[in-house]
Amino acid sequence: MSAKTVELLATLGGSLLLLYAYDNFDIQEKHLTPTLENNVDPLRHLTSALVFPFQHGVVPEDLQVSEALWELDGFNDESEASTTHTRSDMWSKILPRYSELVDGIEQVDRHCEFRVWLFLRDLIEHGPEYFQKFRTEFSPPTPIGEPIPVEKTHIIPLQSLDISNSTVTGNIDTIVKLLEQTGLGEYEPPTPTIPLDSQILLFHGDLGTGDRINSARQWLSIETSPRNRLQFVVFVMGLFHTKMACTETIWRTFLKDPKARSENTSFHSDFRILRPRDSSALSANFKFRPIHDAIRHIGICRRLDCLRVLAQEDHHSSLQAFADSQPEWRHIQALARKAVQRFIPYPDELKSMDNEEPEERDEQLENSMGFNIYSALYEEMSYAMDHGDIGRVEMCLIAWAPLFEAAGKKKYSHHTIKLVHDLNYVFPPRMR
């Protein structure tokens, strides 16, 4: 541990305003030569962790909600108020919440409002040079609710642990050791122990970590002490892991299945142009960064092509010809709104096309519209995360949950629904 890290921890020692995040990593001890007396696996399973302080005016009193949460906890057999929520119960509550979030201004819902902005952004940043003059008139989407100010986060790395958190016991040991490193451990007298009976601490990680933490809390729920039953631990799924799940969902839907790669207007066809050398490998094996870049780049190209089609219908041979006509800003906005209505339909509108007669259907257009929906929703999720538009993040999470389910990522679907449900109907107002 560096001297700077030690100094920061000394400053924050015993602080309750810390968020925790940890994950596993492996190292290969190639120098180790197994012998009959020392025949051990050279692969070591370790745990890395970091903490970062709360910002935006959070005070310790905001986190003193442990007892209130325990009263509602499904692991608390002694409370009459505790309950375990089924998926149908949670959906019945969050669907009205989704309607509340998606209702926009001027009878245009928030998704459509963002998609119009997305077409305009692509045209200004990647279209003909003429459209760059409208940057001053181009305003960002209206935040949903009060956004979280974007501030620099001071991350403090902790000492790595010789613990494998692939087991429930390993996660319990990890949490205990992390508390000791940050001055919140339970020491032997006469060293005073910082009480955690009324306090909660937030832990971030992947869903495997979350499942094992919940199993640990279930194991320890019979303990009498709040500290011993890990009552203070609240797991929160990380948004970056969620973004990776969104990326993998698009990959599974439009790239992994060989049937999705069969025609020349598919996402795979564009992907081969973008990454000709490794398109076959990435079609079979998911990797976040190249798929993320492909979704954004192909999405931009396809949205510009949608605008080109509409410009041609308006008697312009290309986007450049449309730019040469020097359209006014209101005409450009009208074109973007028309593109959203025409090429990014509502999912139920896209589904209704299945009922048409086969000879009247354009399946290539339907598949392209499907990708436009996924791509726009992915851009909206990324934008909301980058700009602190937490209301829009919540709205997008609800929209992604059934897509996770359809793509086979059922665990992410369940955790997404549970997070939105708990935020609105379980966590006390001060915690939200």
Legacy VTK file of the C-alpha trace (Angstrom):
# vtk DataFile Version 3.0
C-alpha trace
ASCII
DATASET POLYDATA
POINTS 432 float
0.000 0.000 0.000
1.433 3.364 -1.025
2.230 6.118 1.444
-0.440 8.314 -0.163
-3.065 5.636 0.313
-2.076 5.194 3.951
-2.326 8.946 4.449
-5.780 9.113 2.876
-7.035 6.210 4.953
-5.636 7.833 8.075
-7.606 10.952 7.198
-10.760 8.929 6.604
-10.048 6.342 9.297
-13.242 5.282 10.963
-15.323 7.221 8.452
-18.765 5.847 7.725
-19.066 7.822 4.474
-17.265 5.291 2.312
-18.463 3.075 -0.518
-16.766 -0.281 -1.023
-16.091 -2.217 -4.202
-14.185 -5.446 -4.611
-13.601 -8.167 -7.193
-11.475 -11.251 -7.703
-8.268 -11.510 -9.721
-5.899 -14.386 -10.417
-2.114 -14.583 -10.621
0.023 -17.390 -11.955
3.112 -18.102 -9.870
5.204 -19.459 -12.724
8.335 -19.542 -10.607
6.748 -22.088 -8.268
7.980 -25.649 -8.873
5.651 -28.256 -7.363
7.324 -31.055 -5.407
6.036 -34.067 -3.530
6.287 -32.097 -0.304
4.881 -28.883 -1.789
2.469 -29.901 -4.522
0.258 -26.795 -4.743
-1.619 -25.126 -7.547
0.462 -22.194 -8.917
-2.762 -20.312 -9.735
-3.652 -17.957 -6.846
-7.143 -16.553 -6.402
-6.960 -13.137 -4.717
-9.233 -10.169 -4.088
-8.653 -6.512 -4.957
-10.687 -3.714 -3.427
-11.083 0.027 -3.334
-13.138 2.587 -1.476
-14.326 6.019 -2.441
-15.989 8.677 -0.287
-19.582 9.800 -0.673
-20.121 13.143 -2.361
-22.976 15.545 -3.079
-23.614 16.472 0.536
-24.234 13.000 1.978
-23.972 12.999 5.793
-23.746 10.028 8.214
-27.368 10.486 9.260
-28.472 9.635 5.700
-27.052 6.134 6.141
-28.462 5.425 9.591
-31.326 3.350 8.226
-30.135 -0.156 9.107
-32.932 -0.863 11.571
-35.606 0.367 9.156
-34.268 -1.881 6.397
-33.986 -4.856 8.739
-37.666 -4.529 9.598
-38.488 -5.031 5.906
-35.791 -7.618 5.200
-36.979 -11.015 3.986
-34.267 -12.662 6.131
-35.743 -11.220 9.328
-38.070 -13.926 10.635
-38.892 -11.946 13.784
-40.457 -8.986 11.973
-44.089 -9.010 10.878
-43.274 -6.318 8.307
-40.619 -8.360 6.500
-41.594 -9.829 3.150
-40.097 -11.436 0.075
-41.242 -9.769 -3.132
-42.016 -11.924 -6.166
-41.237 -10.800 -9.711
-44.902 -10.176 -10.451
-45.236 -8.055 -7.299
-42.244 -5.933 -8.275
-43.369 -5.528 -11.891
-46.855 -4.452 -10.807
-45.256 -1.604 -8.846
-42.505 -0.451 -11.197
-44.588 -0.371 -14.401
-46.576 2.667 -13.175
-43.229 4.165 -12.142
-41.961 3.631 -15.701
-45.020 5.401 -17.120
-44.354 8.283 -14.757
-40.737 8.564 -15.902
-41.376 8.162 -19.621
-44.133 10.791 -19.877
-42.418 13.748 -21.492
-43.319 17.207 -22.664
-45.600 18.203 -25.562
-47.022 14.660 -25.818
-43.597 13.261 -26.744
-42.245 10.630 -24.392
-38.728 10.817 -22.990
-37.358 8.074 -25.221
-38.539 9.850 -28.374
-37.230 13.162 -27.081
-33.781 11.620 -26.627
-33.842 9.887 -30.009
-34.580 13.156 -31.790
-31.599 14.635 -29.949
-29.526 11.604 -30.983
-30.273 12.086 -34.694
-29.413 15.781 -34.409
-26.171 15.022 -32.575
-25.061 12.535 -35.213
-25.902 14.948 -38.025
-24.017 17.846 -36.425
-20.962 15.857 -35.326
-20.655 13.385 -38.210
-22.680 14.822 -41.091
-21.720 17.424 -43.703
-19.807 20.438 -42.408
-22.758 22.815 -42.899
-24.636 21.342 -39.938
-21.845 22.194 -37.488
-23.055 25.811 -37.446
-26.042 24.716 -35.364
-23.975 23.615 -32.371
-25.010 26.765 -30.484
-28.707 25.953 -30.973
-28.253 22.316 -30.071
-29.233 21.745 -26.434
-28.905 18.538 -24.388
-31.953 16.432 -23.467
-34.004 17.638 -20.526
-32.966 15.718 -17.379
-35.555 13.526 -15.717
-35.834 14.795 -12.177
-32.841 16.319 -10.426
-29.574 15.103 -11.984
-26.515 14.181 -9.945
-23.702 16.707 -10.535
-20.727 15.146 -12.272
-17.718 15.405 -9.960
-14.310 13.807 -9.823
-14.271 10.763 -7.569
-11.240 10.196 -5.336
-10.629 6.458 -5.418
-8.541 4.845 -2.677
-7.106 1.394 -3.457
-6.910 -1.014 -0.540
-4.433 -3.769 0.130
-5.074 -6.931 -1.889
-6.342 -9.899 0.094
-5.222 -13.504 -0.101
-8.871 -14.549 -0.143
-10.927 -16.125 -2.905
-14.334 -14.481 -3.021
-15.776 -17.232 -5.218
-17.362 -18.696 -2.080
-19.800 -17.328 0.466
-17.264 -17.758 3.262
-14.661 -15.915 1.202
-16.997 -12.931 0.826
-17.621 -12.833 4.573
-13.872 -12.841 5.232
-13.356 -10.173 2.583
-15.891 -7.818 4.152
-14.344 -8.292 7.604
-10.838 -7.546 6.310
-11.978 -4.487 4.339
-13.586 -3.025 7.437
-10.346 -3.516 9.340
-8.375 -1.693 6.646
-10.717 1.307 6.768
-10.833 1.624 10.537
-14.248 0.018 11.021
-13.086 -3.411 12.144
-14.079 -5.077 15.387
-10.990 -5.085 17.594
-10.209 -6.579 20.940
-10.641 -4.325 24.003
-9.491 -1.832 25.072
-9.463 -0.581 21.445
-12.887 1.019 20.902
-15.107 -0.423 18.196
-17.014 1.905 15.892
-20.687 0.845 16.180
-22.485 -0.242 13.004
-25.828 -1.200 14.555
-27.746 1.696 12.963
-25.486 2.189 9.954
-25.455 0.777 6.434
-22.454 0.468 4.118
-22.832 0.137 0.359
-20.884 -2.574 -1.463
-20.493 -2.668 -5.241
-19.497 -5.594 -7.435
-20.699 -7.995 -10.085
-23.845 -10.061 -9.661
-21.891 -13.117 -8.518
-20.596 -11.040 -5.619
-24.105 -9.807 -4.908
-25.537 -13.324 -4.799
-22.838 -14.526 -2.414
-23.304 -11.490 -0.154
-27.045 -12.189 0.011
-26.329 -15.848 0.791
-23.961 -14.760 3.554
-26.610 -12.485 5.063
-29.112 -15.337 4.914
-26.659 -17.681 6.640
-25.954 -15.171 9.393
-29.516 -13.906 9.871
-29.891 -15.949 13.078
-27.093 -13.988 14.792
-28.212 -11.592 17.515
-25.724 -8.815 16.778
-26.393 -6.545 13.738
-22.669 -6.570 12.981
-22.408 -10.367 13.127
-25.351 -10.872 10.770
-23.948 -8.291 8.321
-27.054 -6.200 8.730
-25.069 -3.137 7.655
-24.203 -4.593 4.226
-26.281 -3.347 1.278
-25.222 -4.629 -2.136
-25.759 -2.324 -5.109
-25.168 -3.618 -8.624
-22.593 -1.533 -10.479
-23.822 0.444 -13.475
-20.741 -0.384 -15.508
-21.484 -4.096 -15.112
-25.043 -3.292 -16.192
-23.732 -1.483 -19.256
-21.668 -4.555 -20.093
-24.861 -6.617 -19.802
-26.578 -4.237 -22.252
-23.692 -4.687 -24.684
-23.793 -8.468 -24.371
-27.567 -8.466 -24.879
-27.128 -6.700 -28.231
-24.296 -9.092 -29.105
-26.447 -12.135 -28.330
-29.385 -10.741 -30.286
-27.689 -9.466 -33.440
-24.303 -11.171 -33.674
-23.962 -14.462 -31.805
-26.730 -16.458 -33.460
-25.687 -17.634 -36.968
-29.264 -17.041 -38.161
-28.848 -13.327 -37.341
-25.790 -13.171 -39.589
-27.340 -14.671 -42.707
-28.423 -11.605 -44.712
-26.386 -8.727 -46.094
-28.143 -5.910 -44.220
-27.565 -7.405 -40.775
-25.515 -5.958 -37.946
-22.944 -8.653 -38.687
-22.585 -7.401 -42.269
-21.672 -3.923 -41.005
-19.502 -5.449 -38.297
-17.389 -7.272 -40.878
-16.749 -3.966 -42.641
-15.792 -2.287 -39.366
-13.594 -5.129 -38.044
-12.743 -7.396 -41.003
-9.868 -9.221 -39.282
-11.580 -10.357 -36.099
-15.298 -10.329 -36.928
-15.491 -14.153 -36.849
-13.819 -14.435 -33.444
-15.931 -11.666 -31.915
-19.093 -13.212 -33.317
-18.364 -16.354 -31.310
-16.851 -14.779 -28.171
-18.093 -11.637 -26.468
-15.637 -8.858 -25.633
-16.971 -5.597 -24.271
-14.802 -2.894 -25.841
-14.954 -3.897 -29.537
-18.689 -4.651 -29.337
-19.321 -1.364 -27.515
-17.463 0.580 -30.205
-19.267 -1.301 -32.971
-22.718 -0.556 -31.532
-21.948 3.153 -31.377
-20.207 3.462 -34.749
-22.691 1.327 -36.685
-25.557 3.109 -34.938
-24.241 6.495 -36.070
-23.875 5.302 -39.661
-27.357 3.812 -39.737
-28.994 6.906 -38.280
-27.247 9.101 -40.841
-28.464 6.708 -43.537
-32.021 7.080 -42.240
-31.678 10.840 -42.617
-30.290 10.316 -46.130
-33.380 8.304 -47.120
-35.692 11.049 -45.855
-33.617 13.721 -47.602
-33.947 11.797 -50.879
-37.701 11.632 -50.428
-37.546 15.425 -50.129
-35.823 15.591 -53.540
-32.225 15.803 -52.284
-29.831 13.244 -53.742
-27.749 12.988 -50.548
-27.149 14.539 -47.146
-24.572 16.790 -48.770
-27.174 17.958 -51.269
-29.552 18.569 -48.348
-26.813 20.617 -46.642
-26.177 22.563 -49.845
-29.804 23.688 -49.778
-28.959 25.429 -46.466
-32.018 24.287 -44.484
-33.069 26.198 -41.393
-32.778 24.677 -37.927
-36.522 24.053 -37.680
-36.428 22.051 -40.908
-33.551 19.956 -39.572
-35.436 19.303 -36.332
-38.526 18.277 -38.293
-36.400 15.838 -40.301
-35.028 14.298 -37.089
-38.514 13.884 -35.628
-39.686 12.251 -38.841
-36.701 9.863 -38.735
-37.613 8.764 -35.197
-41.258 8.147 -36.131
-40.310 6.256 -39.292
-37.245 4.205 -38.339
-37.354 3.767 -34.527
-40.908 2.602 -33.859
-42.337 1.577 -30.533
-41.740 -2.131 -29.805
-45.464 -2.919 -30.034
-45.586 -1.276 -33.470
-42.664 -3.423 -34.602
-44.332 -6.530 -33.201
-47.579 -5.750 -35.058
-45.684 -6.073 -38.346
-45.421 -9.824 -37.642
-49.161 -10.101 -38.231
-48.957 -8.829 -41.788
-49.072 -11.146 -44.767
-45.615 -12.561 -45.661
-45.635 -11.024 -49.131
-46.327 -7.583 -47.652
-43.537 -7.698 -45.057
-40.043 -6.249 -45.382
-38.130 -8.391 -42.904
-34.815 -6.679 -43.585
-36.367 -3.333 -42.674
-37.925 -4.861 -39.559
-34.554 -6.246 -38.432
-32.908 -2.876 -39.054
-35.623 -1.145 -37.030
-35.040 -3.632 -34.233
-31.358 -2.758 -34.141
-32.234 0.955 -34.190
-34.349 0.457 -31.056
-31.583 -1.395 -29.207
-28.882 1.012 -30.366
-30.840 4.117 -29.351
-31.645 2.617 -25.946
-27.951 1.772 -25.476
-26.945 5.339 -26.365
-29.552 6.691 -23.944
-28.288 4.492 -21.114
-24.680 5.539 -21.788
-25.581 9.237 -21.969
-27.590 9.121 -18.744
-24.712 7.428 -16.879
-22.115 9.885 -18.192
-24.179 12.985 -17.344
-25.656 12.009 -13.985
-29.225 11.905 -15.333
-30.218 9.370 -12.713
-33.933 9.542 -13.531
-33.178 8.581 -17.120
-30.918 5.749 -15.865
-33.837 4.376 -13.849
-36.153 4.635 -16.854
-33.664 2.822 -19.093
-33.095 0.080 -16.500
-36.798 -0.767 -16.564
-36.724 -0.864 -20.378
-33.644 -3.117 -20.436
-34.953 -5.669 -17.896
-37.217 -7.595 -20.326
-34.479 -7.439 -22.993
-32.065 -9.102 -20.539
-34.674 -11.798 -19.947
-35.237 -12.413 -23.661
-31.480 -12.688 -24.310
-31.029 -15.289 -21.580
-29.499 -12.983 -18.966
-32.198 -13.768 -16.417
-30.044 -12.967 -13.408
-29.465 -9.410 -14.641
-33.155 -9.046 -15.377
-34.072 -10.050 -11.817
-31.450 -7.841 -10.165
-32.430 -4.874 -12.341
-36.082 -5.185 -11.410
-35.185 -5.609 -7.738
-32.907 -2.549 -7.721
-35.576 -0.267 -9.199
-38.208 -1.732 -6.863
-36.052 -1.299 -3.759
-35.110 2.261 -4.718
-38.757 3.287 -4.865
-40.540 1.032 -2.383
-38.033 -0.352 0.159
-35.173 2.076 0.782
-36.062 4.971 3.101
-36.188 8.440 1.468
-32.893 9.565 3.032
-31.108 6.579 1.523
-32.383 7.199 -1.996
LINES 1 433
432 0 1 2 3 4 5 6 7 8 9 10 11 12 13 14 15 16 17 18 19 20 21 22 23 24 25 26 27 28 29 30 31 32 33 34 35 36 37 38 39 40 41 42 43 44 45 46 47 48 49 50 51 52 53 54 55 56 57 58 59 60 61 62 63 64 65 66 67 68 69 70 71 72 73 74 75 76 77 78 79 80 81 82 83 84 85 86 87 88 89 90 91 92 93 94 95 96 97 98 99 100 101 102 103 104 105 106 107 108 109 110 111 112 113 114 115 116 117 118 119 120 121 122 123 124 125 126 127 128 129 130 131 132 133 134 135 136 137 138 139 140 141 142 143 144 145 146 147 148 149 150 151 152 153 154 155 156 157 158 159 160 161 162 163 164 165 166 167 168 169 170 171 172 173 174 175 176 177 178 179 180 181 182 183 184 185 186 187 188 189 190 191 192 193 194 195 196 197 198 199 200 201 202 203 204 205 206 207 208 209 210 211 212 213 214 215 216 217 218 219 220 221 222 223 224 225 226 227 228 229 230 231 232 233 234 235 236 237 238 239 240 241 242 243 244 245 246 247 248 249 250 251 252 253 254 255 256 257 258 259 260 261 262 263 264 265 266 267 268 269 270 271 272 273 274 275 276 277 278 279 280 281 282 283 284 285 286 287 288 289 290 291 292 293 294 295 296 297 298 299 300 301 302 303 304 305 306 307 308 309 310 311 312 313 314 315 316 317 318 319 320 321 322 323 324 325 326 327 328 329 330 331 332 333 334 335 336 337 338 339 340 341 342 343 344 345 346 347 348 349 350 351 352 353 354 355 356 357 358 359 360 361 362 363 364 365 366 367 368 369 370 371 372 373 374 375 376 377 378 379 380 381 382 383 384 385 386 387 388 389 390 391 392 393 394 395 396 397 398 399 400 401 402 403 404 405 406 407 408 409 410 411 412 413 414 415 416 417 418 419 420 421 422 423 424 425 426 427 428 429 430 431
